[in-house]
Amino acid sequence: MNDLLVVARAFNFASQRHSKQRRKGEAQEPYINHLAEVALLVTEATKGKDPNLVAAALLHDTIEDTDTTCEELAICFNDDIANLVNEVTDDKTLRKEERKKLQITNASKKTQRAKILKVADKTSNLRSITKSPPKNWDSLRKAEYIDWAMRVVAGLGDVPRELKGHFDTAVEKARNSV
């Protein structure tokens, strides 16, 4: 499958799987907006040279938030994309607090490509908190999320400078909005 086709198929697949989902923020924007933003950040960070990682960015929440399996992603796309998505997927059988703790603990063990995907995801989430925070999130809840995201990203270690700059800007704006 050529590079453009894999990305277009991933966008279509993600659009279908997340079609009824909305972001938690007050704006209730379509969930696909988050996936598109993460994919754009990944594309910029890799200078467009890793289409499988861009596809994985579009698909990064399919295992966690839909009935999609890793095996299905491998069949529909390839093992590389499926493995990238699986690497950044939280185990939903665990309590939320445990999942969050594991993201920090396991951050340094991620492959370099998964680290790029994680930073892009956290950047998008922080931007969302700034623009359209969930209605039930008070200042303390926002501050806790910002601090946790910073701990996850710090644990990742070396990531592309420009992407880290986007993350740092998102942190600053999110803190100013609290």
Order of alpha helices (4+ residues) and beta strands (2+ residues): alpha-alpha-alpha-alpha-alpha-alpha-alpha-alpha-alpha-alpha
